[in-house]
Amino acid sequence: MPLTETQARNSKPSDRAYKLADGEGLFLFVQPNGSKLWRMPLSTSTFFTHS
């Protein structure tokens, strides 16, 4: 289930950083200081093609 804009905007900081999954590997990382960062882990297969 994708993360909605409302859920992203309403996410509050807590004592520890946490992730809110959006699907397909994308997630919103909420830090204790209140900053919100979109993250997507990348693999080496994204950058290199095998021939």
Number of C-alpha atoms within 10 A of each C-alpha: 6 12 14 10 8 8 11 15 9 9 15 14 15 12 8 9 14 16 15 16 16 16 11 8 10 16 19 18 19 21 17 13 12 13 11 19 12 13 13 14 7 9 8 7 8 7 7 8 7 4 3
